[in-house]
């Protein structure tokens, strides 16, 4: 028994809208502070959307603000529901994250920021000039590839900071839906296997035996449930935790991790060109892997076509894809990004 990949995890590359997640402190606020926070979050949300719509050429951007849906003064949802809803938005839907650092933010905001930071998506931390930024947060920005900390002293400065950040991150934000779709595609086989193993154990084992499974995995049963249900949740899991989960469920994880990093069907010249293209564009291994998967699929398709031509006696044609130059990888990347491969 396996769990099907939810439709929300499979996006049509080139058509899905990029999403921003706007995090801010929601607990322990006075009425006055809450009112000011709502106004400033409105400024941020409006600036982000307008930055995309008014850009040349215009593009679309969706901003999700928990303040509007999960604030304690707006609903009475249970803590577990709040946690899971926001977790899914950060891990499965966000292509960038903005943190409003009011009152030094909170532990919950820190959690959301860390999840985004570890995913490597663009992150902006805005704070009023009179409020200090913790050394921990400053250190994150100094270590990370794309995390910015920007102070402001007025709504106008806040709007300008968000507008500039969104426009300078246009490429990174726009490619986000395609990255999420490709990552979900890569991790789907392991997700299905783990989900099937968990369902089987949940059905067949006693409560005591399930407790042992959870102990080996280092995860509660609820955490296991939501993790194995979605490829992107699984992909966001730390490697050590992923290996423990596989051991607990009797699924070999290491071979899968090795397979998604290996470029078996690329010759040395293609491998060198791919690495140079990646470094020139400052793309990480995740993007390198999904593009290389697309390349392998094309090479396999070309080999099959060549075999059919040979069997039919048709004249031999040269391979369509020469991947020994950075320019070739750039063309492949653009075709993959726009959903035009095949």
C-alpha beads as a LAMMPS data file, in Angstrom:
LAMMPS data file: protein, C-alpha beads

342 atoms
341 bonds

1 atom types
1 bond types

-500.0 500.0 xlo xhi
-500.0 500.0 ylo yhi
-500.0 500.0 zlo zhi

Masses

1 110.0

Atoms # bond

1 1 1 0.000 0.000 0.000
2 1 1 1.435 3.371 -0.979
3 1 1 0.417 6.980 -0.707
4 1 1 -0.127 8.793 -3.987
5 1 1 1.714 12.079 -4.530
6 1 1 -0.750 14.902 -3.814
7 1 1 -1.563 17.137 -6.753
8 1 1 -0.269 20.087 -4.733
9 1 1 3.198 18.523 -4.856
10 1 1 3.284 18.279 -8.649
11 1 1 3.414 21.637 -10.398
12 1 1 3.428 22.288 -14.110
13 1 1 6.884 23.842 -14.670
14 1 1 6.664 27.359 -15.974
15 1 1 3.044 27.953 -14.970
16 1 1 2.903 27.712 -11.174
17 1 1 3.160 30.996 -9.314
18 1 1 6.088 31.541 -6.932
19 1 1 5.157 31.877 -3.275
20 1 1 6.546 34.065 -0.512
21 1 1 6.035 33.254 3.161
22 1 1 5.795 36.233 5.531
23 1 1 6.668 35.258 9.101
24 1 1 6.255 37.407 12.196
25 1 1 5.730 37.114 15.930
26 1 1 2.089 36.382 16.815
27 1 1 2.131 35.526 20.518
28 1 1 2.241 37.814 23.539
29 1 1 1.512 41.067 21.689
30 1 1 -0.258 44.039 23.200
31 1 1 -3.245 45.441 21.336
32 1 1 -1.177 48.442 20.219
33 1 1 1.730 46.277 19.028
34 1 1 -0.637 43.924 17.241
35 1 1 -2.252 46.800 15.358
36 1 1 1.112 48.174 14.284
37 1 1 2.314 44.726 13.232
38 1 1 -0.757 44.184 11.079
39 1 1 -0.185 47.508 9.325
40 1 1 3.480 46.773 8.651
41 1 1 2.759 43.242 7.395
42 1 1 0.204 44.763 5.041
43 1 1 2.915 47.124 3.771
44 1 1 5.250 44.175 3.194
45 1 1 2.636 42.057 1.435
46 1 1 1.474 44.915 -0.790
47 1 1 5.060 45.896 -1.660
48 1 1 6.010 42.323 -2.585
49 1 1 3.016 41.784 -4.873
50 1 1 3.332 45.241 -6.448
51 1 1 7.069 44.728 -7.041
52 1 1 6.229 41.770 -9.258
53 1 1 3.147 43.217 -10.966
54 1 1 4.834 46.562 -11.730
55 1 1 8.107 44.995 -12.862
56 1 1 9.104 44.925 -16.537
57 1 1 8.012 42.479 -17.730
58 1 1 5.354 41.879 -15.081
59 1 1 5.184 38.588 -13.186
60 1 1 3.000 37.095 -10.471
61 1 1 3.851 36.481 -6.840
62 1 1 1.694 34.998 -4.074
63 1 1 2.348 36.034 -0.455
64 1 1 1.159 33.786 2.371
65 1 1 0.913 35.555 5.738
66 1 1 0.122 33.387 8.797
67 1 1 -0.894 36.610 10.554
68 1 1 -4.055 36.566 8.432
69 1 1 -4.914 32.899 9.077
70 1 1 -3.328 31.456 12.217
71 1 1 -2.985 34.433 14.574
72 1 1 -4.379 33.511 18.032
73 1 1 -6.832 36.417 17.903
74 1 1 -8.221 35.196 14.561
75 1 1 -8.816 31.485 15.119
76 1 1 -8.846 28.818 17.805
77 1 1 -7.116 26.004 15.933
78 1 1 -5.205 23.433 17.925
79 1 1 -1.398 23.912 18.217
80 1 1 -0.713 20.767 16.181
81 1 1 -2.841 22.136 13.326
82 1 1 -1.029 25.489 13.392
83 1 1 2.356 23.745 13.364
84 1 1 1.514 21.414 10.488
85 1 1 -0.130 24.093 8.360
86 1 1 2.785 26.500 8.598
87 1 1 5.334 23.684 8.270
88 1 1 3.753 22.610 4.990
89 1 1 3.723 26.165 3.696
90 1 1 7.428 26.717 4.457
91 1 1 8.671 23.325 3.251
92 1 1 6.313 22.499 0.385
93 1 1 5.134 25.830 -1.006
94 1 1 7.539 28.659 -0.177
95 1 1 10.040 29.913 -2.741
96 1 1 11.254 32.727 -0.484
97 1 1 10.708 33.920 3.080
98 1 1 10.425 37.365 4.640
99 1 1 10.758 37.711 8.407
100 1 1 9.348 40.733 10.195
101 1 1 11.683 41.030 13.170
102 1 1 9.228 42.777 15.522
103 1 1 10.312 42.378 19.171
104 1 1 13.134 40.095 18.042
105 1 1 10.590 37.790 16.372
106 1 1 9.928 34.560 18.352
107 1 1 10.922 30.922 18.651
108 1 1 8.241 30.008 16.103
109 1 1 9.567 32.546 13.610
110 1 1 13.080 31.274 14.245
111 1 1 11.895 27.780 13.399
112 1 1 10.329 28.969 10.140
113 1 1 13.455 30.930 9.262
114 1 1 15.701 27.946 9.922
115 1 1 13.581 25.669 7.735
116 1 1 13.811 28.200 4.906
117 1 1 17.532 28.736 5.491
118 1 1 18.272 25.018 5.296
119 1 1 16.256 24.760 2.079
120 1 1 18.461 27.458 0.575
121 1 1 15.617 29.711 -0.585
122 1 1 16.015 33.532 -0.501
123 1 1 15.434 35.010 2.961
124 1 1 14.886 38.651 3.969
125 1 1 14.872 39.821 7.609
126 1 1 13.467 43.326 8.120
127 1 1 13.538 45.125 11.460
128 1 1 12.888 48.589 12.804
129 1 1 16.120 50.526 13.144
130 1 1 15.538 50.936 16.905
131 1 1 15.238 47.188 17.502
132 1 1 18.501 45.220 17.684
133 1 1 19.133 42.053 15.698
134 1 1 20.461 39.045 17.592
135 1 1 23.995 37.865 16.900
136 1 1 22.587 34.446 16.006
137 1 1 20.498 35.968 13.212
138 1 1 23.375 38.152 12.023
139 1 1 25.649 35.120 11.959
140 1 1 23.169 33.211 9.807
141 1 1 23.183 36.011 7.242
142 1 1 26.987 36.094 7.150
143 1 1 27.196 32.353 6.582
144 1 1 24.298 31.946 4.168
145 1 1 24.337 32.447 0.421
146 1 1 21.107 34.449 0.148
147 1 1 19.983 35.956 3.447
148 1 1 19.664 39.723 3.860
149 1 1 19.047 41.860 6.955
150 1 1 17.600 45.304 6.249
151 1 1 16.630 47.989 8.818
152 1 1 13.878 50.544 8.264
153 1 1 12.640 53.640 10.079
154 1 1 9.368 54.300 8.246
155 1 1 6.722 52.531 6.215
156 1 1 8.214 54.079 3.092
157 1 1 11.644 52.600 3.813
158 1 1 10.063 49.225 4.604
159 1 1 8.178 49.239 1.310
160 1 1 11.307 50.221 -0.623
161 1 1 13.390 47.487 1.018
162 1 1 10.859 44.775 0.169
163 1 1 10.384 46.059 -3.386
164 1 1 14.123 46.033 -4.106
165 1 1 14.605 42.599 -2.559
166 1 1 11.768 41.005 -4.533
167 1 1 12.962 42.451 -7.844
168 1 1 16.612 41.508 -7.319
169 1 1 15.504 37.942 -6.432
170 1 1 13.152 37.632 -9.369
171 1 1 15.017 34.762 -11.005
172 1 1 15.443 32.807 -7.769
173 1 1 11.785 33.249 -6.824
174 1 1 10.444 32.514 -10.313
175 1 1 12.375 29.260 -10.610
176 1 1 11.052 28.104 -7.234
177 1 1 7.927 26.243 -8.440
178 1 1 9.959 24.312 -11.015
179 1 1 12.552 23.461 -8.374
180 1 1 9.859 22.179 -6.061
181 1 1 8.274 20.104 -8.809
182 1 1 11.598 18.584 -9.838
183 1 1 12.571 17.841 -6.250
184 1 1 9.210 16.156 -5.637
185 1 1 9.747 14.070 -8.772
186 1 1 13.206 12.967 -7.623
187 1 1 12.097 12.005 -4.130
188 1 1 8.776 10.379 -5.059
189 1 1 10.144 6.801 -5.391
190 1 1 11.631 6.845 -1.880
191 1 1 8.539 8.592 -0.520
192 1 1 6.270 5.872 -1.891
193 1 1 8.447 3.128 -0.454
194 1 1 8.657 4.712 3.005
195 1 1 4.941 5.528 3.025
196 1 1 4.081 1.944 2.119
197 1 1 6.378 0.577 4.818
198 1 1 4.896 2.908 7.436
199 1 1 1.308 1.994 6.503
200 1 1 2.135 -1.690 6.708
201 1 1 3.819 -1.381 10.099
202 1 1 1.042 0.839 11.445
203 1 1 -1.490 -1.789 10.387
204 1 1 0.368 -4.872 11.614
205 1 1 2.296 -3.839 14.736
206 1 1 1.150 -3.400 18.311
207 1 1 1.369 -0.065 20.132
208 1 1 4.525 -1.220 21.905
209 1 1 6.144 -2.254 18.609
210 1 1 5.193 1.057 16.987
211 1 1 6.749 2.884 19.935
212 1 1 9.991 1.016 19.206
213 1 1 9.790 2.058 15.545
214 1 1 9.377 5.681 16.614
215 1 1 12.299 5.372 19.034
216 1 1 14.603 4.049 16.291
217 1 1 13.482 6.796 13.912
218 1 1 13.799 9.489 16.580
219 1 1 10.398 10.759 15.446
220 1 1 6.881 10.732 16.855
221 1 1 4.193 8.825 14.984
222 1 1 2.572 12.074 13.849
223 1 1 5.890 13.382 12.520
224 1 1 6.486 10.155 10.620
225 1 1 2.978 10.319 9.183
226 1 1 3.287 13.820 7.731
227 1 1 6.893 13.267 6.605
228 1 1 6.320 10.134 4.525
229 1 1 3.159 11.570 2.975
230 1 1 4.906 14.169 0.804
231 1 1 8.126 13.972 -1.252
232 1 1 9.099 17.548 -0.362
233 1 1 8.691 16.911 3.360
234 1 1 10.996 13.941 2.995
235 1 1 13.541 15.933 0.986
236 1 1 13.723 18.552 3.763
237 1 1 14.634 15.954 6.391
238 1 1 18.254 16.019 7.654
239 1 1 20.259 13.106 6.255
240 1 1 20.897 11.554 9.680
241 1 1 17.203 11.586 10.511
242 1 1 16.326 10.215 7.093
243 1 1 18.693 7.267 7.571
244 1 1 17.196 6.556 11.013
245 1 1 13.690 6.662 9.531
246 1 1 14.706 4.219 6.824
247 1 1 16.241 1.875 9.412
248 1 1 13.100 2.007 11.535
249 1 1 10.867 1.153 8.564
250 1 1 13.210 -1.390 6.977
251 1 1 13.880 0.712 3.855
252 1 1 17.372 1.133 2.420
253 1 1 17.923 4.888 2.166
254 1 1 21.655 5.077 1.407
255 1 1 21.411 3.582 -2.121
256 1 1 18.729 6.111 -3.005
257 1 1 20.819 9.031 -1.736
258 1 1 23.771 7.768 -3.775
259 1 1 21.677 7.372 -6.913
260 1 1 20.375 10.952 -6.991
261 1 1 23.912 12.349 -6.786
262 1 1 25.465 10.072 -9.381
263 1 1 25.755 11.072 -13.031
264 1 1 26.361 7.632 -14.501
265 1 1 25.422 8.433 -18.083
266 1 1 27.489 11.599 -18.495
267 1 1 30.962 11.282 -19.900
268 1 1 33.876 13.225 -18.303
269 1 1 33.637 16.151 -20.742
270 1 1 29.922 16.547 -20.024
271 1 1 30.545 16.328 -16.283
272 1 1 33.195 19.074 -16.465
273 1 1 30.918 21.338 -18.515
274 1 1 28.041 20.799 -16.094
275 1 1 30.198 21.623 -13.077
276 1 1 31.536 24.804 -14.733
277 1 1 28.004 25.894 -15.654
278 1 1 26.805 25.266 -12.098
279 1 1 29.652 27.262 -10.546
280 1 1 29.275 30.130 -13.007
281 1 1 25.575 30.483 -12.173
282 1 1 26.028 29.783 -8.451
283 1 1 23.522 26.939 -8.631
284 1 1 23.661 24.368 -5.858
285 1 1 23.805 20.588 -6.160
286 1 1 20.022 20.265 -5.954
287 1 1 19.520 22.128 -9.221
288 1 1 22.529 20.390 -10.750
289 1 1 20.969 17.026 -9.932
290 1 1 17.538 17.716 -11.383
291 1 1 18.990 19.186 -14.588
292 1 1 21.331 16.236 -14.949
293 1 1 18.390 13.861 -14.501
294 1 1 16.681 15.641 -17.389
295 1 1 19.863 15.257 -19.438
296 1 1 20.067 11.521 -18.726
297 1 1 16.433 11.078 -19.727
298 1 1 17.067 12.876 -23.016
299 1 1 20.193 10.847 -23.697
300 1 1 18.259 7.632 -23.047
301 1 1 15.485 8.793 -25.377
302 1 1 18.029 9.649 -28.062
303 1 1 19.670 6.241 -27.693
304 1 1 16.304 4.532 -28.111
305 1 1 15.548 6.577 -31.230
306 1 1 18.974 5.760 -32.657
307 1 1 18.373 2.053 -32.045
308 1 1 15.037 2.201 -33.849
309 1 1 16.617 4.036 -36.799
310 1 1 19.380 1.442 -36.980
311 1 1 16.866 -1.421 -36.883
312 1 1 14.810 0.162 -39.676
313 1 1 17.871 0.834 -41.836
314 1 1 17.407 4.588 -41.676
315 1 1 20.525 6.716 -42.157
316 1 1 22.408 7.533 -38.948
317 1 1 22.038 11.044 -37.543
318 1 1 24.264 12.739 -35.027
319 1 1 23.045 13.074 -31.431
320 1 1 20.719 15.996 -30.883
321 1 1 22.218 17.021 -27.534
322 1 1 25.889 17.892 -27.187
323 1 1 26.425 18.521 -23.465
324 1 1 30.154 19.215 -23.496
325 1 1 29.842 23.014 -23.297
326 1 1 28.448 25.399 -20.719
327 1 1 26.249 26.933 -23.421
328 1 1 24.638 23.544 -24.043
329 1 1 23.819 23.167 -20.353
330 1 1 22.412 26.685 -20.349
331 1 1 20.074 25.786 -23.225
332 1 1 19.074 22.566 -21.508
333 1 1 18.436 24.417 -18.254
334 1 1 16.168 26.953 -19.951
335 1 1 14.218 24.198 -21.708
336 1 1 13.863 22.276 -18.422
337 1 1 12.875 25.452 -16.548
338 1 1 10.143 26.259 -19.064
339 1 1 8.786 22.709 -19.180
340 1 1 9.745 22.225 -22.837
341 1 1 11.816 19.045 -22.613
342 1 1 10.748 15.959 -24.447

Bonds

1 1 1 2
2 1 2 3
3 1 3 4
4 1 4 5
5 1 5 6
6 1 6 7
7 1 7 8
8 1 8 9
9 1 9 10
10 1 10 11
11 1 11 12
12 1 12 13
13 1 13 14
14 1 14 15
15 1 15 16
16 1 16 17
17 1 17 18
18 1 18 19
19 1 19 20
20 1 20 21
21 1 21 22
22 1 22 23
23 1 23 24
24 1 24 25
25 1 25 26
26 1 26 27
27 1 27 28
28 1 28 29
29 1 29 30
30 1 30 31
31 1 31 32
32 1 32 33
33 1 33 34
34 1 34 35
35 1 35 36
36 1 36 37
37 1 37 38
38 1 38 39
39 1 39 40
40 1 40 41
41 1 41 42
42 1 42 43
43 1 43 44
44 1 44 45
45 1 45 46
46 1 46 47
47 1 47 48
48 1 48 49
49 1 49 50
50 1 50 51
51 1 51 52
52 1 52 53
53 1 53 54
54 1 54 55
55 1 55 56
56 1 56 57
57 1 57 58
58 1 58 59
59 1 59 60
60 1 60 61
61 1 61 62
62 1 62 63
63 1 63 64
64 1 64 65
65 1 65 66
66 1 66 67
67 1 67 68
68 1 68 69
69 1 69 70
70 1 70 71
71 1 71 72
72 1 72 73
73 1 73 74
74 1 74 75
75 1 75 76
76 1 76 77
77 1 77 78
78 1 78 79
79 1 79 80
80 1 80 81
81 1 81 82
82 1 82 83
83 1 83 84
84 1 84 85
85 1 85 86
86 1 86 87
87 1 87 88
88 1 88 89
89 1 89 90
90 1 90 91
91 1 91 92
92 1 92 93
93 1 93 94
94 1 94 95
95 1 95 96
96 1 96 97
97 1 97 98
98 1 98 99
99 1 99 100
100 1 100 101
101 1 101 102
102 1 102 103
103 1 103 104
104 1 104 105
105 1 105 106
106 1 106 107
107 1 107 108
108 1 108 109
109 1 109 110
110 1 110 111
111 1 111 112
112 1 112 113
113 1 113 114
114 1 114 115
115 1 115 116
116 1 116 117
117 1 117 118
118 1 118 119
119 1 119 120
120 1 120 121
121 1 121 122
122 1 122 123
123 1 123 124
124 1 124 125
125 1 125 126
126 1 126 127
127 1 127 128
128 1 128 129
129 1 129 130
130 1 130 131
131 1 131 132
132 1 132 133
133 1 133 134
134 1 134 135
135 1 135 136
136 1 136 137
137 1 137 138
138 1 138 139
139 1 139 140
140 1 140 141
141 1 141 142
142 1 142 143
143 1 143 144
144 1 144 145
145 1 145 146
146 1 146 147
147 1 147 148
148 1 148 149
149 1 149 150
150 1 150 151
151 1 151 152
152 1 152 153
153 1 153 154
154 1 154 155
155 1 155 156
156 1 156 157
157 1 157 158
158 1 158 159
159 1 159 160
160 1 160 161
161 1 161 162
162 1 162 163
163 1 163 164
164 1 164 165
165 1 165 166
166 1 166 167
167 1 167 168
168 1 168 169
169 1 169 170
170 1 170 171
171 1 171 172
172 1 172 173
173 1 173 174
174 1 174 175
175 1 175 176
176 1 176 177
177 1 177 178
178 1 178 179
179 1 179 180
180 1 180 181
181 1 181 182
182 1 182 183
183 1 183 184
184 1 184 185
185 1 185 186
186 1 186 187
187 1 187 188
188 1 188 189
189 1 189 190
190 1 190 191
191 1 191 192
192 1 192 193
193 1 193 194
194 1 194 195
195 1 195 196
196 1 196 197
197 1 197 198
198 1 198 199
199 1 199 200
200 1 200 201
201 1 201 202
202 1 202 203
203 1 203 204
204 1 204 205
205 1 205 206
206 1 206 207
207 1 207 208
208 1 208 209
209 1 209 210
210 1 210 211
211 1 211 212
212 1 212 213
213 1 213 214
214 1 214 215
215 1 215 216
216 1 216 217
217 1 217 218
218 1 218 219
219 1 219 220
220 1 220 221
221 1 221 222
222 1 222 223
223 1 223 224
224 1 224 225
225 1 225 226
226 1 226 227
227 1 227 228
228 1 228 229
229 1 229 230
230 1 230 231
231 1 231 232
232 1 232 233
233 1 233 234
234 1 234 235
235 1 235 236
236 1 236 237
237 1 237 238
238 1 238 239
239 1 239 240
240 1 240 241
241 1 241 242
242 1 242 243
243 1 243 244
244 1 244 245
245 1 245 246
246 1 246 247
247 1 247 248
248 1 248 249
249 1 249 250
250 1 250 251
251 1 251 252
252 1 252 253
253 1 253 254
254 1 254 255
255 1 255 256
256 1 256 257
257 1 257 258
258 1 258 259
259 1 259 260
260 1 260 261
261 1 261 262
262 1 262 263
263 1 263 264
264 1 264 265
265 1 265 266
266 1 266 267
267 1 267 268
268 1 268 269
269 1 269 270
270 1 270 271
271 1 271 272
272 1 272 273
273 1 273 274
274 1 274 275
275 1 275 276
276 1 276 277
277 1 277 278
278 1 278 279
279 1 279 280
280 1 280 281
281 1 281 282
282 1 282 283
283 1 283 284
284 1 284 285
285 1 285 286
286 1 286 287
287 1 287 288
288 1 288 289
289 1 289 290
290 1 290 291
291 1 291 292
292 1 292 293
293 1 293 294
294 1 294 295
295 1 295 296
296 1 296 297
297 1 297 298
298 1 298 299
299 1 299 300
300 1 300 301
301 1 301 302
302 1 302 303
303 1 303 304
304 1 304 305
305 1 305 306
306 1 306 307
307 1 307 308
308 1 308 309
309 1 309 310
310 1 310 311
311 1 311 312
312 1 312 313
313 1 313 314
314 1 314 315
315 1 315 316
316 1 316 317
317 1 317 318
318 1 318 319
319 1 319 320
320 1 320 321
321 1 321 322
322 1 322 323
323 1 323 324
324 1 324 325
325 1 325 326
326 1 326 327
327 1 327 328
328 1 328 329
329 1 329 330
330 1 330 331
331 1 331 332
332 1 332 333
333 1 333 334
334 1 334 335
335 1 335 336
336 1 336 337
337 1 337 338
338 1 338 339
339 1 339 340
340 1 340 341
341 1 341 342
